[in-house]
Amino acid sequence: MGRSGVSIGTWLDPATYAQRLQGFAAHFTAFADRVGDRLSGERRDLYRRLIDAAPRLFARYDSHRNVTLIHGDAHVWNVLMPKDEQSGDVRLFDWDTWRIGVASYDLAYMMAMHWHPDLRRRRERPLLDCYHAALVAQGVDSYDRRALDDDYRLAVLWLLARPAFQAASDLPPVLWWNNFERILLAVDDLGCRELLG
């Protein structure tokens, strides 16, 4: 079996963090200029706080604990479902953004970024419970349910960056604006602002 950061993938280093953070700050500035007064002062402040807190928030990744390979773009358009529903043979494709990371990022991207709030509020907790139960069934014993919740909330918070990057990549506003609104609602619903200190 391979080891993360050794035979599978590489760990990000502090220089890469700094570079990514500068890129995020630049994309956010362009994003804020693009949307103008449609981005409230309160929302601008939330982004500034995230950028300021980023070095401290990177500590979770730096721990190198309870990580795996993540897809990076896990949503329903990148999933093939089996003809036989009982087979459980679901396939993810389009792995061009894979990396070592905290698995809750893919979960948050799928649910918090892409689901409308009413669906997310109904299904999020039961699916996180199911995910954690599957980890335990596979022998993961050093990752409790609260740790999953903490990681999930942090992933939701980090997903604030995604709409700014999507807008910078010239995706149509119908995609990134909806993602922006849904992730902001999830940030509020899950109390993610508390992580900013």
Number of C-alpha atoms within 10 A of each C-alpha: 5 8 9 17 14 9 9 14 14 11 16 14 9 12 9 11 14 13 11 12 16 13 13 18 19 15 21 24 15 16 18 18 12 14 12 10 9 10 13 12 10 9 13 14 11 17 20 15 14 22 19 14 14 16 13 12 17 12 10 15 16 13 9 15 12 15 15 17 15 19 21 20 19 23 18 11 10 14 13 12 14 12 10 8 9 7 9 10 11 11 10 15 12 13 13 9 10 14 19 20 23 22 19 23 25 22 22 27 23 17 24 30 28 19 21 17 19 9 11 18 16 10 13 18 12 11 14 18 14 12 16 20 15 12 14 15 10 9 9 13 9 9 13 13 14 10 13 19 17 13 19 24 25 23 22 25 28 20 22 22 19 19 24 24 19 19 20 16 10 9 13 10 13 8 13 20 17 16 24 20 16 20 29 20 16 24 22 12 13 17 12 19 16 10 14 16 8
